[in-house]
Structure formats: structure tokens, C-alpha cells
Amino acid sequence: MLQVKDLHKHYADVKAVNGVSFSVTEGECFGLLGPNGAGKTTTIEVMEGISKPTSGEILYRGEPQGSRFREQAGIQFQSTALQDFLTVAEQLKLFASFYPKGLSFDELVEVCALEKYLNRDASKLSGGQRQRLLLAIALVNDPDIVFLDEPTTGLDPQARLNFWDLVNKIKSRNKTVLLTTHYMEEAYNLCDEIVIMDHGKIIAQGSPDELLEEHFQDVIIELPMSDFNEKAAATMPYRILEKVQPTVEIVTSDVNATLAELLSANVSLSGLQVRARTLEDLFIELTGKELRA
């Protein structure tokens, strides 16, 4: 449905995107991930038609971006300015008037669960309610492809889960969703395919489960730092996670052998947990832990 072919975007002294190619299949949720400065936002802006590439091209249904793409795409930006002093219903009707056709008002309200807020001033909405309104605005033209640029940033866990439900509703209508997010759990739960970018290039691509299987053949054993001891520390590799209660994390491909070592070192296993590798583990392994500006 959407092809990115050898995309480059250079500024005076920065190669923000440096030879990126991938395809987005119709009806899937495609995730574009990366740390700050990786080039994903620039890539998205070119895909949305907001910014022009230095070289390369974006094809929509086999054609260069044009009026067809603009008519059939919906975008929820990281930040969207709404008209002052308008209610939710008035905001929806205003944005719907910009397009010759689209979803009916009632469908928009139902899909985005806005029934209770139609007469509320948009400036009085909570974070989650505002994001649902912005999603509805992105859907006013009944788009075939929807861009969601970090849509749940700043939302509380309940509001984030509610937003996930809305995204799944959109997918169930055979819409194509292109998602950027810093929440790895969100990417794992929503995306059929993901691309991880860093330094302007793609460093990994595949379904979340495929990537985890490709990169990891081990699990994580966690136990409270207070249960660990010097004897165990001297015999096995570990790292300390600085949580509310410091935790020891041991990476192992042989759980039984590791547990035997811990027992032989007289380590209590009462607080021990074993967890599978996650997309966050993969993201950190591929992109590093240093703070990005």
C-alpha cells in the first residue's frame, strides 16, 4: 500500500534519514520505532507529505504521493491545535467540512467513544479524551491509511489501554495504521510489523515475535538485591536494576543450571521471578542505553 524507496533526508550538517526502504501492507498496523534522533519522525513527515525528501521516493498504491494520497490519509500529529471555544461536536463538524466525503458524525462518535463529551468545550477534556477527539479528527475523511504519531504519550495506563482498544477497532475496519511510539509494550500489542531505526538507518525489521526469536534464545531471572550475596556475585554474570527495591537481573539460556548455582550459593529464591525477553530488551540491546537529546 505504501512504499518507501531509498529515502534520504539531509539538512545542512545532519543526515537525518540515510537510505531507508520498506513497505507497508494494506490492513496492517506498522510500527516505526527508534530513540530520539534516530530519524523516525523525519521519515514519518516525508511519508505524510509534510516534508520533501532529499532523494528517494514514497509510493502510495504504486503511484507518487498526490491528491489521491491526501484524500485517503488521516493523520494524528503529536500536537494538534484546536479552535478555541468550540465543543467536541463543533470541532468534529468543522474538520469534517474540509473534506467532500467521510465517516458520518454518528460513526465518528461511536468509533472514538465520544458520546459523553459532545457538548464539552474541547479545552476542558482530559488527556485521554483529547486524544480520542484527535483520533476522530484524523478519521473524519474515512481514510484508508492512518498515521498515529506517538498518540499515547503522557496518558495514564488506563487511558492508554482505552486508546489501544480504539486502534484495534480501526484495524478491524481493514484500515492501515502507521504508528510511532516510545512504548515498547504498545508496539508489541498493536503492531503486526515493526521497523527499528537508529542514526538514520533501519537496524531491524519484522514482526515483534519474529524479532524476539531472532535475537534472543534466553530468559531473564530477577531477584531482590537483598537476597543476592557475594558468593553468587563471584560466580555468575549479573546486573543491578535501580528500582524502588534494587533488583539483580541474570540473563541465562539454562534456567535449571542457574537456579542450581543460586541454591549452591545459599541465595533465597522466595522473591525470584523468571520472565521472557521483551521488545524493550531488544530495543535497548540494539540502540544502547545512552540518553538521547
DRENPA-790770 format. One line per 4 residues: for each residue x, y, z of C-alpha. Coordinates in nm, 3 decimals, padded with zeros to 5 digits. Example, Ala and Ser with C-alpha at 12.3 -4.5 7.8 and 13.67 -1.06 7.14 Angstrom:
BEGIN
01.230/-00.450/00.780; 01.367/-00.106/00.714 $
//
This chain:
BEGIN
00.000/00.000/00.000; 00.281/00.238/00.090; 00.641/00.202/-00.027; 00.943/00.391/00.100 $
01.225/00.357/-00.153; 01.584/00.454/-00.070; 01.473/00.756/00.130; 01.731/01.024/00.218 $
01.667/01.346/00.406; 01.970/01.566/00.472; 01.999/01.903/00.641; 02.299/02.135/00.644 $
02.512/01.919/00.873; 02.285/01.624/00.956; 02.187/01.314/00.760; 01.857/01.259/00.939 $
01.748/00.973/00.713; 02.013/00.787/00.520; 01.884/00.524/00.277; 01.564/00.382/00.427 $
01.342/00.138/00.237; 01.037/-00.060/00.350; 00.679/-00.140/00.254; 00.354/-00.114/00.448 $
00.090/-00.377/00.369; -00.277/-00.287/00.350; -00.472/-00.366/00.666; -00.174/-00.399/00.900 $
-00.051/-00.189/01.189; 00.305/-00.092/01.105; 00.527/00.044/01.382; 00.820/00.278/01.331 $
01.041/00.281/01.641; 01.367/00.442/01.740; 01.534/00.656/02.006; 01.528/01.035/01.989 $
01.731/01.149/01.690; 01.703/00.816/01.510; 01.528/00.969/01.207; 01.184/00.817/01.255 $
00.999/01.149/01.292; 01.167/01.283/00.977; 01.075/00.962/00.794; 00.713/00.994/00.906 $
00.697/01.358/00.800; 00.816/01.267/00.450; 00.568/00.976/00.435; 00.287/01.211/00.539 $
00.383/01.453/00.262; 00.471/01.730/00.507; 00.840/01.732/00.417; 01.012/01.667/00.085 $
01.294/01.410/00.065; 01.646/01.495/-00.041; 01.627/01.184/-00.260; 01.426/00.864/-00.285 $
01.051/00.839/-00.317; 00.728/00.745/-00.143; 00.473/00.548/-00.345; 00.108/00.518/-00.243 $
-00.069/00.229/-00.414; 00.211/00.225/-00.670; 00.191/00.596/-00.752; 00.382/00.902/-00.631 $
00.208/01.084/-00.348; -00.057/01.320/-00.476; -00.421/01.416/-00.438; -00.529/01.053/-00.401 $
-00.299/01.005/-00.103; -00.414/01.331/00.059; -00.779/01.230/00.022; -00.724/00.880/00.162 $
-00.483/00.953/00.450; -00.559/01.062/00.805; -00.300/01.200/01.047; -00.296/01.235/01.422 $
00.003/01.458/01.495; 00.199/01.464/01.820; 00.047/01.806/01.881; -00.262/01.950/01.712 $
-00.402/02.298/01.770; -00.779/02.305/01.808; -01.008/02.605/01.762; -01.076/02.792/02.084 $
-01.419/02.790/02.250; -01.563/02.507/02.037; -01.725/02.196/02.177; -01.622/01.846/02.078 $
-01.918/01.821/01.840; -01.833/02.156/01.682; -01.466/02.056/01.636; -01.569/01.737/01.456 $
-01.812/01.919/01.227; -01.552/02.187/01.150; -01.284/01.938/01.042; -01.537/01.723/00.854 $
-01.633/02.029/00.647; -01.281/02.032/00.496; -01.347/01.707/00.304; -01.604/01.628/00.033 $
-01.689/01.293/00.197; -01.608/01.090/00.506; -01.744/00.900/00.802; -02.079/01.009/00.933 $
-02.083/01.213/01.252; -02.250/00.930/01.443; -01.988/00.677/01.328; -01.703/00.903/01.439 $
-01.860/00.949/01.779; -01.918/00.576/01.822; -01.576/00.458/01.700; -01.389/00.704/01.923 $
-01.626/00.675/02.223; -01.706/01.048/02.242; -02.077/01.026/02.324; -02.040/01.171/02.674 $
-01.830/01.470/02.569; -02.001/01.615/02.263; -02.115/01.932/02.439; -01.796/01.984/02.637 $
-01.552/02.260/02.546; -01.254/02.082/02.389; -01.017/02.275/02.615; -01.179/02.106/02.917 $
-01.101/01.749/02.805; -00.864/01.522/02.991; -00.555/01.391/02.813; -00.719/01.065/02.712 $
-01.041/01.237/02.600; -00.842/01.486/02.392; -00.650/01.204/02.220; -00.979/01.034/02.132 $
-01.103/01.360/01.981; -00.780/01.399/01.780; -00.815/01.042/01.658; -01.172/01.118/01.548 $
-01.044/01.423/01.360; -00.787/01.202/01.186; -01.073/00.973/01.078; -01.319/01.237/00.953 $
-01.240/01.166/00.586; -01.273/00.786/00.638; -00.905/00.736/00.545; -00.759/00.409/00.417 $
-00.431/00.478/00.599; -00.399/00.647/00.939; -00.078/00.793/01.082; -00.060/00.796/01.462 $
00.246/00.987/01.582; 00.315/00.896/01.948; -00.059/00.912/02.027; -00.043/00.792/02.389 $
00.249/00.998/02.518; 00.159/01.139/02.860; -00.153/00.929/02.907; -00.214/00.730/03.223 $
-00.219/00.347/03.189; -00.599/00.324/03.180; -00.630/00.591/02.909; -00.352/00.420/02.712 $
-00.533/00.084/02.721; -00.856/00.253/02.612; -00.672/00.410/02.320; -00.533/00.070/02.221 $
-00.890/-00.056/02.201; -00.972/00.227/01.961; -00.672/00.142/01.741; -00.784/-00.221/01.729 $
-01.131/-00.101/01.625; -00.972/00.088/01.337; -00.772/-00.220/01.233; -01.090/-00.429/01.240 $
-01.232/-00.196/00.973; -00.940/-00.301/00.747; -00.767/00.034/00.784; -00.389/00.055/00.762 $
-00.227/00.211/01.068; 00.124/00.355/01.081; 00.228/00.405/01.443; 00.524/00.570/01.610 $
00.568/00.519/01.982; 00.825/00.509/02.260; 00.623/00.247/02.447; 00.753/-00.098/02.356 $
00.456/-00.276/02.514; 00.230/-00.066/02.293; 00.426/-00.163/01.982; 00.419/-00.531/02.080 $
00.044/-00.535/02.139; -00.065/-00.329/01.837; 00.186/-00.381/01.558; 00.191/-00.661/01.301 $
00.527/-00.540/01.167; 00.787/-00.304/01.310; 01.094/-00.123/01.188; 01.356/-00.006/01.436 $
01.567/00.289/01.321; 01.886/00.441/01.457; 02.123/00.702/01.314; 01.905/00.741/01.006 $
01.908/00.372/00.908; 01.695/00.063/00.965; 01.864/-00.173/01.211; 01.586/-00.432/01.250 $
01.258/-00.523/01.082; 00.997/-00.795/01.130; 00.702/-00.891/01.345; 00.762/-00.843/01.719 $
00.770/-01.218/01.785; 00.999/-01.285/01.488; 01.248/-01.025/01.609; 01.249/-01.158/01.965 $
01.303/-01.513/01.840; 01.581/-01.399/01.607; 01.776/-01.205/01.869; 01.716/-01.394/02.193 $
01.749/-01.757/02.300; 01.749/-01.681/02.670; 01.534/-01.553/02.957; 01.576/-01.313/03.247 $
01.592/-01.421/03.611; 01.520/-01.140/03.857; 01.554/-01.145/04.233; 01.579/-00.880/04.505 $
01.928/-00.742/04.564; 01.877/-00.812/04.935; 01.861/-01.187/04.856; 02.178/-01.187/04.647 $
02.515/-01.243/04.813; 02.888/-01.211/04.745; 02.932/-01.581/04.671; 02.670/-01.571/04.394 $
02.808/-01.243/04.261; 03.153/-01.403/04.225; 03.027/-01.697/04.018; 02.779/-01.559/03.767 $
02.729/-01.254/03.542; 02.457/-01.016/03.658; 02.350/-00.654/03.660; 02.168/-00.443/03.915 $
01.847/-00.264/03.818; 01.794/00.052/04.021; 01.425/00.020/04.106; 01.240/00.117/04.425 $
01.396/-00.201/04.560; 01.723/-00.273/04.374; 01.695/-00.591/04.170; 01.954/-00.833/04.037 $
01.900/-00.939/03.676; 02.063/-01.255/03.540; 02.049/-01.347/03.169; 02.051/-01.722/03.112 $
01.971/-01.981/02.847; 01.963/-02.259/03.111; 01.723/-02.176/03.393; 01.776/-02.505/03.578 $
02.154/-02.467/03.588; 02.130/-02.106/03.703; 01.886/-02.193/03.979; 02.118/-02.472/04.093 $
02.407/-02.223/04.111; 02.196/-01.980/04.314; 02.094/-02.254/04.556; 02.453/-02.371/04.595 $
02.543/-02.013/04.684; 02.271/-02.013/04.951; 02.065/-01.750/04.770; 01.697/-01.740/04.868 $
01.464/-01.799/04.574; 01.149/-01.678/04.753; 01.143/-01.348/04.562; 01.269/-01.486/04.231 $
01.091/-01.423/03.900; 01.161/-01.563/03.554; 01.044/-01.357/03.254; 01.069/-01.388/02.880 $
01.258/-01.133/02.677; 01.058/-00.828/02.570; 01.062/-00.578/02.288; 01.209/-00.328/02.533 $
01.506/-00.562/02.590; 01.556/-00.579/02.214; 01.524/-00.204/02.169; 01.787/-00.135/02.436 $
02.021/-00.402/02.304; 02.007/-00.262/01.951; 02.010/00.111/02.025; 02.204/00.132/02.354 $
02.125/00.291/02.687; 02.275/00.634/02.649; 02.045/00.933/02.690; 01.948/01.089/02.355 $
01.877/01.458/02.317 $
//
